[in-house]
Amino acid sequence: MNSFEHLLAECRPSVERYVRFRIPSVHDAEDVLQEVYAAASQRLPALLDETRFKAWLLGIARHKCLDYFRARRPEVPVDALAIRGMAPASPGREHVSAVRETMARLSPADRQALYLFYWLELPQREIARKLGIPVGTVKSRLHAARERFRALYPHHRTPMKGDIFMKQLPKIMPEYTIVPFDLPPFPVRWEEIMGWFIVPRLGETITWGIYDFPERVLTEWDEMAVVGKAQVHGIEGVEITSLAHNPMDCNATDSSMDVERSFVAQLTDTHCRLLAETHVQDGVKRLYTFLDGPDFLDNWGFGEDNCGNEINIRPRGDVTRDGDRVTAADKAFLLDVVGRYAVTIGGKTYDTVCVMDVTTYIDGAVTEQYIDKQGRTVLWRRFNADDWRLNRYGTPWSERFPDNERITVNGKLHVHWYDCITSHIL
């Protein structure tokens, strides 16, 4: 194995994830990757410090992705700009529409400056060369265009930590009933981040809590808010703050009773996924992104190559349910609609579909997530395989909680552990 192949072997997964995140077509992504590797092999002698190989290679990948998109975009005329097709990595339909409408109200010169800088990601010097104007003029145009865009954009203000109002969760889990509907499940657009209940859209907030059974007492509760736009390795998303009170062991970072985290998440027309997570542990701020392999994916990722959870939900037939008996296919990423249910909780009744996750998000665990027609979680329930983490807990879950509800999944016993509800139902 030569020097290039040795260096490439260590960081190939990160480069492939990066390109596949940027390029929607599988075949085109493979073509771009081959261009990246060919260019890197040719330029390797110019790399003076091999310890910077990964960053250097990702830089080549970024430029090749930009070349891919530029080759598919027409030249931008000075006097007009087509708004259609802009915001390729935008965080939601509502804000794409708002961006388009705001851009349409700007002057052609302002639209052009913003398009070249933010959508085509051209450096200011290249914009100056393209338009035949000084770099200083480009800088002043961009500044003025940004100010005029801000003045016209309808979503003026995003919430800040000090002024977010969070609804208080009850200390005791409200009584609830779950009754099957003799009707087919409805299709639903579920835009929440899996396991975190918040939609990654500017202005969103949520409070959610964990209730241990059989005591039904609130243990951990989390306050979350989308606080602004963010970008990770060139991929656009939003920043989400999370403050966990009295966190469970798996969510704790040190001896503190409160844990602050920050996420970057992305919502597209088809998927919702996390791109990065950061928290402080032992006095050190730790930052993980989707390029960090198992350190990120095993904790925050979901789906093949961290594609995320699908948001257009309908039954697939991978998971079926008959009462307390669940049958799941032998395949990865088992997340499926298993029926339609009336969930009555806190005196309100919700028409929901039940989405079951079978040992996908957490190995050996099964969850039920009841989602209403607005795509929001009404109730989330966690079941553990009877021998889940037996070495750690020392006792089967059926013995730890003999009165808790049980289900069988492919013939294996699972025991109810805890529930989650959110401020959506308050």
Secondary structure, 3 states (H helix, E strand, C coil): CCHHHHHHHHHHHHHHHHHHHHCCCHHHHHHHHHHHHHHHHHHHHHCCCHHHHHHHHHHHHHHHHHHHHHHCCCCCCCCCCCCCCCCCCCCCHHHHHHHHHHHHHCCHHHHHHHHHHHHCCCCHHHHHHHHCCCHHHHHHHHHHHHHHHHHHCCCCCCCCHHHCCCCCCCCECCCEEEEECCCCCCCEECCCCCCCCCCCCCCCEEEEEEEECCCCEEEEEEEEEEEEEEEECCEEEEEEEEEEECCCHHHCCCCCCEEEEEEEEEECCCEEEEEEEEEEECCEEEEEECCCCHHHHHHHCCCHHHCCEECEECCCCCEEEECCEEEECCCCCCEEEEEEEEEEECCEEEEEEEEEEECCCCCCEEEEEEEECCCCEEEEEEEEECCCCHHHHCCCHHHHCCCCCEEEECCEEEEEEEEEEEHHHC
